Amino acid sequence: DTKYPVVGLITEWVDETGNVEERTESSDLGGTMRLGSQLCHLEKGTKARELYGSATIHERHRHRYEVNNVLRPQIEKAGLKVSGLSADKKLVEMIENPAHPWFVAAQFHPEFTSTPRDGHPLFAGFVKAAGQYSRGEFEK
């Protein structure tokens, strides 16, 4: 019920057979989630790219909301950096705040692929940064 939603429903997508599906707020939401492993392009010079050590990654999704691209210029003007984009480079997958010591947000679910013995790069990076911060070693 806001005039300018920052996050909104996915209104159009391509299903597994290649058909374009559409939906509105009044549509039945059954089967409309963005699910499974999705390709993500990581931007150069970002914490995400540094943590993963790669230009592209695959991450698991389970959601039906996306960042409102109409507001993307304002979001970036406010200081946030889009650090990850979908395969078609239309959907925001990751966002960072370069002015903050460690602010990384992801649309996907890193907990789906993290284990105690093999921590997800985002979790491992966060824990490492927290340790450095507590010892007074943290670098922005």
N, C-alpha and C positions, 0 to 999 in steps of 0.2 A: 504494500500500500504506500510506496514511496514514489515520488515523481521521478527520481533518478536512481534506479537500482544499480548498485555496483556489481552485484552478482545476480544472475537471472537464469530462468529455465533455458535449456537448450531448445531452440524452436525448430531446427532443421538438422537432419543428419542423414547419412547414407547407411542403409541396413546391410546385413551380411550378403544379400543377393544383389546389391547395387542399386536398389530402389531408393529414391529420395522420400524420406518420411518427414512429416511436419506435425507440429502440435502447438496448441495455445494453452493459456492458463486454465481454460475450461475443459480441455481434452482429458480423456482417460489416461492416466500416467502409467498404466500397466505396460511393462516391457520397453520403457523409454529411457532406461539408464544407459549411460556410456560405460561399458563394461570391458574388462579384460586388458590385455597388454596393448599399449599404444606407444608409437614412436614419438619422441620428443627431441627437438633440436635445441641445443644449449648455446647461448650467446657467448662469444669470446669475452674475456675479461671479467667473468662473473664468478662468484663463489661456487655456484652449481657446477660450472665447467671445471673449475679447479678440483672440487671434491670428487667428481666422477672421472676426471682425466680423459674425457671423450667429448666429441662434438655432438654425438647422438646417443640416446639411451632408450630403453623400453621400460615403461613402468605400468603397473596395474591400476586401473580405474574402477570406480563403482560410485557413480553420482549422476545427477541430472541437472546440475547447475554449472554455469560458466561465468567468467568475468565479462561484464558488459563492454564490448569493444568500442562502443560509442564514447565511453568515458575513459578509454585508454590514454588519449593525449593528456587529459587532466590528471590522471593517476601518475603518469610519468613526469608531468610538470611539477607535481607535488613532491617529487624526489624518489619515487619507487622506480625500479628497473625491471622490465620484463626480461627474465633470464632464460625462460624455456617456452617454446612454442610447439604446437601440434605438428604432425607430419605435413599438413597443408599450410602451416604457418598462420592459421587464422584464429586458433584458440590459445589463450594464455594458459600455460601449464605450470610455470614457476614465476615467482616475483621476489625481488630482493630490495632491501633498503641499504644502499651503499653507505649512508651516513651512520648506520647503526653497526656496532661491533659484530653482530651475528644475527641477522634477520633474513631468513630464507623461508618462503612459503611455497607449498606445492599443492596442486589440484588433485594429484594422484595419492595413493595410499602406500607410503614407504613401509609401513608396518606389515604389509602383506608379504614382503620378500625378505624381511629381516629375521635373523635368528641370533640366539645368544653367542654362537661361535663365529658367525659371519654377519656382523652388523651392517645394516644399510649405510651407504656412504653419507647420507644426510645425518643419521643418528651418530655415526662414528665421528663425523666432523664436528657436530654439536658437542659431544662429550669431550673431545679433544680440546675444543675452544674453551669449554667451561673449566677444564683443568688448568689450562694456560692462564685464564683470567684469575682463578683463585690463587695462583702462584705469582701473580703480577707480571706474567710474561706475555699477555695477550697483545697481539698486533692486529690492527684493524684490517 
